[in-house]
Amino acid sequence: MIADLKFNSQMALSEKTIKKFGVNVGDVFEIVEFDGKLVLCPVVEYPEETLERIRQIIEEHEKEPRVAYASVDEMFEAIGIPLDDDEDV
């Protein structure tokens, strides 16, 4: 896969790469160095209300620890965070 670095410091991905990885205009990535390579890591951005609900769950758990969810997926589902790629967050 090849990407072109443009004059204004933007990176252009090929259409094949975009389709293969399902990225879209406006997607956000963190660029990390790993073993001498640059790696693009997708960043998920959640609405402020969702982050507030997660904070509340953490605070509740700190006050009264309990096992409430069998998995992270189950917890996200319970607080209304869709995990399917087709759904918008």
Backbone torsions as a table, in degrees:
resi	resn	phi	psi	omega
1	MET	NA	137.2	-178.1
2	ILE	-123.1	139.9	174.1
3	ALA	-127.4	143.8	-179.5
4	ASP	-102.0	131.5	173.1
5	LEU	-87.2	120.5	-177.2
6	LYS	-88.9	167.9	-177.6
7	PHE	-54.6	-40.4	-176.6
8	ASN	-89.3	24.4	177.6
9	SER	68.3	19.0	175.6
10	GLN	-93.8	148.9	-180.0
11	MET	-105.3	132.5	179.3
12	ALA	-109.0	123.6	177.8
13	LEU	-97.4	149.6	178.5
14	SER	-70.2	156.1	178.3
15	GLU	-59.3	-37.9	178.8
16	LYS	-60.9	-43.3	179.6
17	THR	-66.1	-43.0	179.7
18	ILE	-60.0	-45.1	179.0
19	LYS	-66.7	-43.1	-177.5
20	LYS	-59.6	-42.3	-175.2
21	PHE	-99.9	-1.7	175.4
22	GLY	65.2	32.0	178.4
23	VAL	-86.5	154.8	-177.0
24	ASN	-131.5	158.7	174.4
25	VAL	-55.8	132.3	179.6
26	GLY	96.1	-12.7	176.6
27	ASP	-61.6	148.1	-177.3
28	VAL	-112.2	138.4	-180.0
29	PHE	-130.9	146.0	168.4
30	GLU	-98.0	135.6	177.5
31	ILE	-101.4	120.5	179.7
32	VAL	-121.4	151.3	174.1
33	GLU	-93.4	130.3	179.2
34	PHE	-139.7	115.8	177.0
35	ASP	54.4	42.5	178.1
36	GLY	78.1	9.5	-179.4
37	LYS	-120.8	152.4	171.6
38	LEU	-90.8	130.7	-177.3
39	VAL	-123.3	129.1	175.2
40	LEU	-87.8	121.8	179.6
41	CYS	-115.8	120.5	178.9
42	PRO	-60.3	141.6	178.0
43	VAL	-113.3	128.4	177.8
44	VAL	-95.7	127.7	178.3
45	GLU	-108.3	124.2	-179.6
46	TYR	-104.8	149.1	175.6
47	PRO	-61.3	152.7	-178.8
48	GLU	-54.9	-37.7	-179.2
49	GLU	-62.5	-38.7	180.0
50	THR	-67.0	-44.1	178.9
51	LEU	-63.5	-36.8	177.4
52	GLU	-64.5	-40.8	178.8
53	ARG	-65.0	-39.4	177.3
54	ILE	-63.6	-42.7	178.1
55	ARG	-59.7	-42.8	179.1
56	GLN	-62.3	-42.0	179.2
57	ILE	-62.2	-42.5	179.1
58	ILE	-63.1	-45.3	179.3
59	GLU	-62.0	-42.3	178.3
60	GLU	-61.3	-41.6	-179.1
61	HIS	-66.6	-38.7	179.3
62	GLU	-65.0	-34.3	179.3
63	LYS	-74.6	-41.2	-177.0
64	GLU	-139.6	83.8	-178.4
65	PRO	-58.9	135.8	176.8
66	ARG	-160.4	155.8	175.4
67	VAL	-91.2	112.3	-175.7
68	ALA	-110.5	-22.9	-174.6
69	TYR	-132.1	141.7	179.1
70	ALA	-78.8	-20.9	-179.1
71	SER	-156.3	165.0	175.4
72	VAL	-62.6	-40.1	178.1
73	ASP	-57.4	-42.6	179.7
74	GLU	-64.5	-40.5	178.8
75	MET	-64.2	-47.2	179.9
76	PHE	-60.2	-41.5	179.3
77	GLU	-62.6	-42.0	-177.8
78	ALA	-65.3	-30.9	-179.5
79	ILE	-98.6	6.6	171.6
80	GLY	87.4	25.2	176.3
81	ILE	-99.3	112.7	179.9
82	PRO	-68.5	140.1	179.5
83	LEU	-106.5	-11.5	178.7
84	ASP	-72.1	138.1	179.2
85	ASP	-62.3	-24.3	-175.9
86	ASP	-79.3	-15.4	-176.3
87	GLU	-95.9	143.5	175.8
88	ASP	-83.0	145.6	177.7
89	VAL	-97.0	NA	NA
